[in-house]
Amino acid sequence: MKKILAVDDEPSILTLLKFNLEKAGFEVITTEDGWEAISLIQTEKPDLVLLDLMLPSIDGMEILKKIRQEKNNVPVVMLTARGEDLDRILGLELGADDYITKPFLIREVVARVKAILRRTIGNVYSEEDETIQIGDLLIHTERYEVYLKGEPIELTPKEFELLLYLAKNRGRVLTREQLLNKVWNYDFMGDSRIVDVHISHLREKIEEDPKQPRHIRTVRGLGYKFEDRNEEQSL
């Protein structure tokens, strides 16, 4: 049974989340306190965190920052009453996997939680592990592991999914809309900036020079293409 940690300072929202997520088959832990949330993430090791942005003791952005600084790649879905683009983009840049604005439909929350866990955790422990080798980059598709020149690369679940989809479609130009649909599995409110943010994160982690990427190339006016430029130059 997958474990969800829900963090919100509104008891009614926690009650709603707990009831519906448990009904959907999840174990649910709740807290109204941000500092306790940090402790629970360390001790309970949840499979996913639903994290309110506005908390009284320490806000959700700071909690998310601490999670990622500790190299913890647990999927995080931000919950907020705010709708400003700046807050959404900041959360994504800090490593959030998804973003839901209040008031929300509870069935939407449950659906997104299921989708994220199905894609990021479902096959991690499969014994059959396909690998994709592109230049110095090695991707273990089932183990969710990436190596660059033999060294492990730490990716968030969403960064891994994006990299894997790009690699499986090597050589093809993929639009931002295609990536939103295939990697996030829904139209992210028409906001393709989420793709650009995650592409930037990937480049920082897998490219020797993110400003002159070897693998993830921008196709102006269209989207992105995954390739190995060193390989092409040697042909």
C-alpha positions in Angstrom: 0.0 0.0 0.0 1.4 3.4 -1.1 1.8 6.0 1.7 0.7 9.6 1.2 1.7 12.5 3.5 -0.8 15.4 3.3 0.4 18.7 4.7 -2.1 21.6 5.2 -3.1 24.0 8.0 -6.8 23.6 7.2 -8.2 20.6 9.1 -11.2 20.4 6.8 -8.9 19.9 3.8 -6.9 17.3 5.5 -10.1 15.4 6.5 -11.3 15.6 2.8 -7.9 14.4 1.5 -7.5 11.6 4.0 -11.0 10.2 3.5 -10.9 10.1 -0.3 -7.3 8.9 -0.6 -7.9 6.1 1.9 -11.0 5.2 0.0 -8.8 5.0 -3.1 -6.6 2.5 -1.4 -3.8 4.6 0.0 -2.3 4.9 3.5 -2.6 8.6 4.5 -0.6 10.5 7.2 -1.6 14.1 7.9 -0.1 17.1 9.6 -0.9 20.8 9.9 2.6 21.7 10.9 5.5 22.3 8.4 8.3 21.3 10.7 6.5 18.1 11.7 6.1 17.4 7.9 9.9 17.6 7.5 10.3 15.1 10.3 7.6 12.7 8.9 9.2 12.7 5.5 12.4 11.5 7.1 10.8 8.9 9.4 7.7 7.7 7.5 9.3 7.8 4.0 6.1 8.5 2.2 5.7 7.6 -1.5 4.2 11.0 -2.3 3.7 14.4 -0.5 0.7 16.7 -0.9 2.2 20.0 0.3 0.3 23.2 1.0 2.2 26.4 0.0 0.9 28.6 2.8 1.8 27.2 6.2 2.1 29.2 9.4 5.4 27.9 10.8 7.5 27.3 7.6 6.0 27.7 4.1 5.7 24.9 1.5 8.5 26.4 -0.7 11.0 26.1 2.2 9.9 22.6 2.9 10.3 21.6 -0.7 13.7 23.3 -0.8 14.8 21.3 2.2 13.5 18.0 0.7 15.5 18.5 -2.5 18.6 19.7 -0.8 18.7 16.4 1.1 18.6 14.6 -2.3 15.2 13.2 -1.5 13.3 12.7 -4.8 9.9 11.8 -3.4 7.2 13.2 -5.7 5.7 16.4 -4.3 2.4 18.0 -5.4 2.0 21.6 -4.3 -1.5 22.7 -3.0 -2.2 26.4 -2.9 -4.9 29.0 -2.9 -2.8 31.2 -5.0 -3.0 31.2 -8.8 -0.2 33.5 -9.8 2.2 32.1 -12.4 5.2 33.2 -10.3 4.3 30.9 -7.4 3.7 28.0 -9.7 6.9 28.4 -11.6 8.9 28.9 -8.4 7.5 25.7 -7.1 8.4 23.8 -10.2 11.9 25.2 -10.3 12.5 24.0 -6.8 11.5 20.5 -7.8 7.7 20.1 -7.4 6.2 17.4 -9.6 2.8 18.9 -9.9 0.7 21.9 -8.8 -3.0 22.0 -7.9 -4.7 25.3 -7.1 -7.5 25.5 -4.5 -10.4 25.2 -4.6 -9.8 21.8 -6.3 -12.0 18.9 -7.2 -11.0 16.0 -4.9 -11.4 13.5 -7.8 -8.7 15.5 -9.7 -6.3 15.3 -6.8 -6.9 11.5 -6.5 -6.4 11.0 -10.2 -3.2 13.0 -10.3 -1.8 11.1 -7.2 -2.6 7.8 -8.9 -1.0 8.9 -12.2 2.2 10.1 -10.6 2.6 7.0 -8.4 1.8 4.7 -11.4 4.4 6.3 -13.6 7.2 7.0 -11.0 7.0 4.0 -8.6 5.0 1.3 -10.3 7.9 -0.5 -12.1 10.9 0.5 -10.0 11.3 -3.0 -8.5 10.7 -4.9 -11.7 13.4 -7.6 -12.2 13.4 -6.9 -16.0 15.5 -3.8 -16.5 15.8 -2.3 -20.0 18.8 0.0 -20.5 19.2 2.8 -23.0 22.8 3.9 -23.9 23.3 7.2 -25.7 27.0 8.2 -25.7 28.2 8.5 -22.1 24.6 8.5 -20.8 23.1 5.2 -19.5 19.4 5.0 -18.5 18.0 2.0 -16.5 14.3 2.3 -17.4 12.9 0.1 -14.7 15.3 1.0 -11.8 14.9 4.7 -12.4 18.6 5.2 -12.5 20.8 7.4 -14.7 24.5 7.3 -15.1 26.8 9.8 -16.9 30.3 8.5 -17.6 29.6 5.8 -15.0 28.6 8.3 -12.3 25.0 8.2 -10.9 22.9 11.3 -11.6 20.2 12.3 -9.1 16.9 13.1 -10.9 13.5 13.8 -9.5 10.8 11.3 -10.7 9.4 13.9 -13.2 12.9 14.7 -14.5 13.5 11.0 -15.1 10.2 10.5 -16.9 11.0 13.5 -19.2 14.5 12.2 -19.9 13.2 8.7 -20.6 10.5 9.9 -23.0 13.0 12.1 -24.8 15.5 9.3 -25.1 12.9 6.8 -26.3 12.0 9.3 -29.0 15.6 10.1 -29.9 16.0 12.1 -33.1 12.4 13.2 -33.2 11.3 16.8 -32.6 8.8 16.9 -29.7 6.6 19.9 -29.1 6.0 21.2 -25.6 2.4 20.2 -26.0 3.4 16.6 -26.8 5.7 16.5 -23.7 2.9 17.9 -21.5 0.5 15.2 -22.7 2.9 12.3 -22.6 5.0 13.1 -19.5 2.4 15.0 -17.3 -0.5 13.1 -18.9 -2.7 16.2 -19.0 -2.9 19.8 -20.3 -1.2 21.7 -17.6 -3.6 24.6 -17.8 -2.0 25.5 -21.2 1.3 26.4 -19.4 4.2 25.0 -21.4 6.6 26.7 -19.1 6.6 23.6 -16.9 8.4 21.8 -19.8 11.0 24.5 -20.2 11.8 24.4 -16.4 12.3 20.7 -16.3 14.4 20.8 -19.5 16.6 23.4 -17.9 17.0 21.1 -14.8 17.9 18.1 -17.0 20.5 20.1 -18.9 22.1 21.2 -15.6 22.4 17.6 -14.6 23.3 15.7 -17.8 25.1 18.2 -20.0 28.7 19.2 -19.6 27.9 22.6 -20.9 24.1 23.4 -20.4 24.5 26.5 -22.7 25.8 24.3 -25.5 23.9 21.0 -24.9 25.1 17.8 -26.4 21.9 15.9 -25.9 18.8 18.1 -25.4 18.6 20.5 -28.4 16.1 23.3 -28.6 14.3 23.4 -32.0 13.2 27.1 -32.3 9.5 27.6 -32.7 8.8 23.8 -32.2 10.1 22.2 -29.1 13.0 19.9 -28.3 15.0 17.1 -29.8 17.1 14.5 -28.0 20.3 13.4 -29.7 24.1 12.8 -29.3 25.9 15.6 -31.2 29.3 14.0 -30.6 28.0 10.8 -32.3 26.6 12.8 -35.2 29.9 14.6 -35.7 31.8 11.3 -35.9 29.7 10.0 -38.7 
